[in-house]
Amino acid sequence: MKLYGALLSPFVRKVAVIATEKGISWDLARGGPGSTDPEFLAASPLGKIPAIDDDGFTLADSSAIAFYLDAKYPEPKLLPDAAQLRGKAVFWDEFADTVLGASGLKILFNRLVGPKLLKTGGDESIALQGEAELPRWVDWLEGEVPAEGWLLGDTFSLADIAVASTFRTLAYVGHGVNADLRPNTAAWFARVAERPAWAAVAAREEPIAARIMAM
């Protein structure tokens, strides 16, 4: 499977971890805003990452891809069949992408992506706005994370991958999980990071991240 995007993106990483959990072989391909590559644009008409090409089937958007992969490659299942658990998995995925991510990516884009990757600079006022918004959501999450297991209880799922992926990206701009302030979240994140699939993706990401952070 071809996966378009960069692993520093929480959305691209989410898909990479899902694919690795399921034993799907994948290769990264370049793509993103401003790309004129016709193959990428065929897979992602809106020009956003991630996108995939799975034996000629193309699809964009991390949540859409997650649902597709879980249906086509059902083992291990990352979207539970039980109605309440499935609903919660979708809720956490949405929380990661559009609430936690919406605040955090204001920081990421204006302090890392714009200045280092796109060379367009950043707006520090927007980064500060993200920093002001973020505590509300990470404090709320600290009260929701279970002492043991996963966000859906005994079931490891898309929920854990999506939320943890956002935190891993935020660590690049100094807003990863703070174990002193949020021990429940830190313990849960450590459990996610111990999973072989997560570790495998992290190993591929680390040299790329090191080059970017050294810019």
TORPADREN-398866 format. One record per residue (C-alpha): x, y, z; residue number from 1; residue in three letters; chain. Coordinates in steps of 0.2 Angstrom, whole numbers, plus 2048, in hexadecimal, padded with zeros to 3 digits. Each point is the difference from the previous one (the first is absolute). Layout:
# TORPADREN-398866
+-----+-----+-----+-----+--------+--------+
:  c1 :  c2 :  c3 : num : residu : chaine :
+-----+-----+-----+-----+--------+--------+
:   X :   Y :   Z : NUM :    ALA :      A :
...
+-----+-----+-----+-----+--------+--------+
# end
This chain:
# TORPADREN-398866
+-----+-----+-----+-----+--------+--------+
:  c1 :  c2 :  c3 : num : residu : chaine :
+-----+-----+-----+-----+--------+--------+
: 800 : 800 : 800 :   1 :    MET :      A :
: 806 : 811 : 7FC :   2 :    LYS :      A :
: 7FE : 80D : 80E :   3 :    LEU :      A :
: 801 : 812 : 7FB :   4 :    TYR :      A :
: 807 : 80D : 80D :   5 :    GLY :      A :
: 80C : 802 : 80E :   6 :    ALA :      A :
: 801 : 7F6 : 810 :   7 :    LEU :      A :
: 801 : 810 : 80A :   8 :    LEU :      A :
: 7EE : 803 : 7FC :   9 :    SER :      A :
: 7F4 : 7F8 : 80D :  10 :    PRO :      A :
: 7F4 : 7FB : 7F2 :  11 :    PHE :      A :
: 80D : 7F7 : 7F6 :  12 :    VAL :      A :
: 808 : 7F8 : 80F :  13 :    ARG :      A :
: 7EE : 7FA : 805 :  14 :    LYS :      A :
: 7FE : 7F7 : 7EF :  15 :    VAL :      A :
: 812 : 7F9 : 801 :  16 :    ALA :      A :
: 7FD : 7F8 : 811 :  17 :    VAL :      A :
: 7EF : 7F9 : 7FB :  18 :    ILE :      A :
: 808 : 7F8 : 7F1 :  19 :    ALA :      A :
: 80F : 7F9 : 80A :  20 :    THR :      A :
: 7F4 : 7F9 : 80D :  21 :    GLU :      A :
: 7F7 : 7F7 : 7F2 :  22 :    LYS :      A :
: 810 : 7FA : 7F8 :  23 :    GLY :      A :
: 7FD : 80A : 7F1 :  24 :    ILE :      A :
: 811 : 805 : 7F7 :  25 :    SER :      A :
: 801 : 812 : 7FB :  26 :    TRP :      A :
: 80C : 80C : 7F8 :  27 :    ASP :      A :
: 800 : 813 : 803 :  28 :    LEU :      A :
: 7FE : 80B : 7F1 :  29 :    ALA :      A :
: 801 : 813 : 7FF :  30 :    ARG :      A :
: 7F1 : 80B : 800 :  31 :    GLY :      A :
: 7F8 : 80E : 809 :  32 :    GLY :      A :
: 7F9 : 812 : 7FD :  33 :    PRO :      A :
: 807 : 808 : 7F1 :  34 :    GLY :      A :
: 806 : 7F0 : 7F8 :  35 :    SER :      A :
: 7FD : 7FE : 7ED :  36 :    THR :      A :
: 804 : 7EE : 7FF :  37 :    ASP :      A :
: 7F2 : 7F8 : 7F6 :  38 :    PRO :      A :
: 800 : 7F0 : 809 :  39 :    GLU :      A :
: 7FE : 808 : 811 :  40 :    PHE :      A :
: 7F2 : 80B : 7F9 :  41 :    LEU :      A :
: 7F7 : 7F1 : 7F9 :  42 :    ALA :      A :
: 800 : 7F8 : 811 :  43 :    ALA :      A :
: 7FD : 811 : 809 :  44 :    SER :      A :
: 7F5 : 80B : 7F6 :  45 :    PRO :      A :
: 800 : 80D : 80E :  46 :    LEU :      A :
: 813 : 800 : 801 :  47 :    GLY :      A :
: 800 : 7FB : 812 :  48 :    LYS :      A :
: 80A : 7F2 : 809 :  49 :    ILE :      A :
: 7FE : 7F2 : 803 :  50 :    PRO :      A :
: 7FB : 7F7 : 7F1 :  51 :    ALA :      A :
: 802 : 7EE : 7FA :  52 :    ILE :      A :
: 801 : 7F5 : 7F1 :  53 :    ASP :      A :
: 7FC : 7EE : 805 :  54 :    ASP :      A :
: 802 : 7F6 : 7F0 :  55 :    ASP :      A :
: 7F8 : 80D : 7F5 :  56 :    GLY :      A :
: 7F3 : 806 : 80D :  57 :    PHE :      A :
: 803 : 811 : 805 :  58 :    THR :      A :
: 7F9 : 809 : 80F :  59 :    LEU :      A :
: 804 : 810 : 80B :  60 :    ALA :      A :
: 7FC : 805 : 812 :  61 :    ASP :      A :
: 807 : 7F7 : 80E :  62 :    SER :      A :
: 7EF : 7FB : 808 :  63 :    SER :      A :
: 7FA : 7FA : 7EF :  64 :    ALA :      A :
: 80F : 7F6 : 7FE :  65 :    ILE :      A :
: 7FF : 7F8 : 811 :  66 :    ALA :      A :
: 7EE : 7FB : 7FD :  67 :    PHE :      A :
: 805 : 7F8 : 7EF :  68 :    TYR :      A :
: 80F : 7F7 : 807 :  69 :    LEU :      A :
: 7F6 : 7F9 : 80E :  70 :    ASP :      A :
: 7F3 : 7F9 : 7F4 :  71 :    ALA :      A :
: 80C : 7F9 : 7F4 :  72 :    LYS :      A :
: 80D : 7F9 : 80C :  73 :    TYR :      A :
: 7F5 : 7FC : 80F :  74 :    PRO :      A :
: 80E : 7F8 : 80B :  75 :    GLU :      A :
: 803 : 807 : 80C :  76 :    PRO :      A :
: 7F0 : 80A : 801 :  77 :    LYS :      A :
: 803 : 812 : 805 :  78 :    LEU :      A :
: 7EE : 806 : 7FE :  79 :    LEU :      A :
: 7F6 : 7F5 : 80C :  80 :    PRO :      A :
: 7EF : 7F8 : 7FA :  81 :    ASP :      A :
: 7F7 : 804 : 810 :  82 :    ALA :      A :
: 7F6 : 810 : 7FD :  83 :    ALA :      A :
: 805 : 80A : 810 :  84 :    GLN :      A :
: 812 : 7FB : 7FE :  85 :    LEU :      A :
: 800 : 805 : 7ED :  86 :    ARG :      A :
: 7F8 : 810 : 804 :  87 :    GLY :      A :
: 80D : 804 : 80D :  88 :    LYS :      A :
: 80E : 7FC : 7F4 :  89 :    ALA :      A :
: 7F9 : 80C : 7F3 :  90 :    VAL :      A :
: 7FE : 80D : 80E :  91 :    PHE :      A :
: 812 : 7FF : 806 :  92 :    TRP :      A :
: 806 : 800 : 7EE :  93 :    ASP :      A :
: 7F7 : 810 : 7FD :  94 :    GLU :      A :
: 806 : 807 : 810 :  95 :    PHE :      A :
: 812 : 7FD : 7FB :  96 :    ALA :      A :
: 7FE : 807 : 7EF :  97 :    ASP :      A :
: 7F5 : 80F : 802 :  98 :    THR :      A :
: 801 : 805 : 812 :  99 :    VAL :      A :
: 811 : 7FB : 808 : 100 :    LEU :      A :
: 808 : 802 : 7EE : 101 :    GLY :      A :
: 7F7 : 810 : 7FC : 102 :    ALA :      A :
: 809 : 809 : 80F : 103 :    SER :      A :
: 810 : 7F6 : 7FF : 104 :    GLY :      A :
: 803 : 803 : 7ED : 105 :    LEU :      A :
: 7FF : 812 : 802 : 106 :    LYS :      A :
: 810 : 7FF : 80A : 107 :    ILE :      A :
: 808 : 7F2 : 7F5 : 108 :    LEU :      A :
: 7FC : 80A : 7F0 : 109 :    PHE :      A :
: 806 : 811 : 805 : 110 :    ASN :      A :
: 810 : 7FA : 80A : 111 :    ARG :      A :
: 805 : 7F1 : 7F5 : 112 :    LEU :      A :
: 7F7 : 7FC : 7F0 : 113 :    VAL :      A :
: 800 : 812 : 7F9 : 114 :    GLY :      A :
: 811 : 806 : 806 : 115 :    PRO :      A :
: 80A : 7EF : 7FD : 116 :    LYS :      A :
: 7F7 : 7F6 : 7F3 : 117 :    LEU :      A :
: 7F7 : 80D : 7F5 : 118 :    LEU :      A :
: 80C : 80E : 803 : 119 :    LYS :      A :
: 7F1 : 80C : 801 : 120 :    THR :      A :
: 802 : 805 : 812 : 121 :    GLY :      A :
: 7F3 : 7FF : 80D : 122 :    GLY :      A :
: 7F4 : 80B : 80A : 123 :    ASP :      A :
: 805 : 800 : 812 : 124 :    GLU :      A :
: 7EF : 808 : 805 : 125 :    SER :      A :
: 7F7 : 7F0 : 7FA : 126 :    ILE :      A :
: 80D : 7F5 : 808 : 127 :    ALA :      A :
: 7FC : 809 : 811 : 128 :    LEU :      A :
: 7EE : 7FE : 7FD : 129 :    GLN :      A :
: 802 : 7ED : 7FE : 130 :    GLY :      A :
: 80A : 7FF : 810 : 131 :    GLU :      A :
: 7F2 : 809 : 809 : 132 :    ALA :      A :
: 7F3 : 7F4 : 7F9 : 133 :    GLU :      A :
: 80A : 7F0 : 803 : 134 :    LEU :      A :
: 7FF : 7FE : 813 : 135 :    PRO :      A :
: 7ED : 7FF : 801 : 136 :    ARG :      A :
: 801 : 7F1 : 7F5 : 137 :    TRP :      A :
: 80F : 7F7 : 807 : 138 :    VAL :      A :
: 7F9 : 803 : 812 : 139 :    ASP :      A :
: 7EF : 7F9 : 7FB : 140 :    TRP :      A :
: 809 : 7F1 : 7F8 : 141 :    LEU :      A :
: 80A : 7FC : 810 : 142 :    GLU :      A :
: 7EF : 7FD : 809 : 143 :    GLY :      A :
: 7FA : 7F4 : 7F2 : 144 :    GLU :      A :
: 80F : 7F5 : 7FE : 145 :    VAL :      A :
: 7FE : 7F0 : 809 : 146 :    PRO :      A :
: 80D : 7FA : 80D : 147 :    ALA :      A :
: 803 : 7F0 : 7F6 : 148 :    GLU :      A :
: 7FC : 7FA : 7EE : 149 :    GLY :      A :
: 7FA : 80C : 7F2 : 150 :    TRP :      A :
: 7F4 : 80E : 7FD : 151 :    LEU :      A :
: 7F2 : 7F3 : 7FC : 152 :    LEU :      A :
: 804 : 7F5 : 80F : 153 :    GLY :      A :
: 808 : 7EF : 7FB : 154 :    ASP :      A :
: 7FF : 804 : 7EE : 155 :    THR :      A :
: 80F : 808 : 7F7 : 156 :    PHE :      A :
: 7F9 : 80A : 7F2 : 157 :    SER :      A :
: 801 : 80E : 7F3 : 158 :    LEU :      A :
: 7FC : 80B : 810 : 159 :    ALA :      A :
: 811 : 7FD : 808 : 160 :    ASP :      A :
: 809 : 802 : 7EF : 161 :    ILE :      A :
: 7F8 : 810 : 7FB : 162 :    ALA :      A :
: 802 : 809 : 811 : 163 :    VAL :      A :
: 812 : 7F9 : 803 : 164 :    ALA :      A :
: 805 : 805 : 7EF : 165 :    SER :      A :
: 7FB : 812 : 803 : 166 :    THR :      A :
: 80A : 801 : 810 : 167 :    PHE :      A :
: 810 : 7F9 : 7F7 : 168 :    ARG :      A :
: 7FF : 80D : 7F4 : 169 :    THR :      A :
: 7FD : 80E : 80D : 170 :    LEU :      A :
: 810 : 7FA : 809 : 171 :    ALA :      A :
: 80A : 807 : 7F1 : 172 :    TYR :      A :
: 7FB : 811 : 806 : 173 :    VAL :      A :
: 801 : 7FD : 813 : 174 :    GLY :      A :
: 7EE : 7FB : 803 : 175 :    HIS :      A :
: 801 : 7EE : 802 : 176 :    GLY :      A :
: 7F9 : 7F7 : 80F : 177 :    VAL :      A :
: 806 : 807 : 810 : 178 :    ASN :      A :
: 802 : 7F2 : 80D : 179 :    ALA :      A :
: 801 : 80B : 80F : 180 :    ASP :      A :
: 7F0 : 809 : 7FC : 181 :    LEU :      A :
: 7F6 : 7F2 : 7F8 : 182 :    ARG :      A :
: 806 : 7EF : 806 : 183 :    PRO :      A :
: 7F1 : 7F7 : 7FA : 184 :    ASN :      A :
: 802 : 806 : 7EE : 185 :    THR :      A :
: 813 : 7FC : 801 : 186 :    ALA :      A :
: 7FD : 7EE : 806 : 187 :    ALA :      A :
: 7F4 : 7FD : 7F2 : 188 :    TRP :      A :
: 80B : 808 : 7F3 : 189 :    PHE :      A :
: 80E : 7F5 : 806 : 190 :    ALA :      A :
: 7F5 : 7F1 : 7FE : 191 :    ARG :      A :
: 7FC : 805 : 7EE : 192 :    VAL :      A :
: 813 : 803 : 7FC : 193 :    ALA :      A :
: 804 : 7EE : 806 : 194 :    GLU :      A :
: 7F6 : 7F9 : 7F2 : 195 :    ARG :      A :
: 80B : 7F8 : 7F3 : 196 :    PRO :      A :
: 7F7 : 809 : 7F2 : 197 :    ALA :      A :
: 802 : 811 : 808 : 198 :    TRP :      A :
: 812 : 7FC : 803 : 199 :    ALA :      A :
: 803 : 7FB : 7EE : 200 :    ALA :      A :
: 7F9 : 810 : 7F9 : 201 :    VAL :      A :
: 809 : 80A : 80D : 202 :    ALA :      A :
: 810 : 7F8 : 7FA : 203 :    ALA :      A :
: 7FD : 806 : 7EE : 204 :    ARG :      A :
: 7FB : 811 : 806 : 205 :    GLU :      A :
: 80E : 804 : 80B : 206 :    GLU :      A :
: 80E : 803 : 7F3 : 207 :    PRO :      A :
: 7F4 : 80B : 7F6 : 208 :    ILE :      A :
: 7FC : 80A : 80F : 209 :    ALA :      A :
: 812 : 802 : 805 : 210 :    ALA :      A :
: 804 : 808 : 7F0 : 211 :    ARG :      A :
: 7F1 : 80C : 800 : 212 :    ILE :      A :
: 804 : 805 : 812 : 213 :    MET :      A :
: 812 : 803 : 7FC : 214 :    ALA :      A :
: 7FB : 80D : 7F2 : 215 :    MET :      A :
+-----+-----+-----+-----+--------+--------+
# end
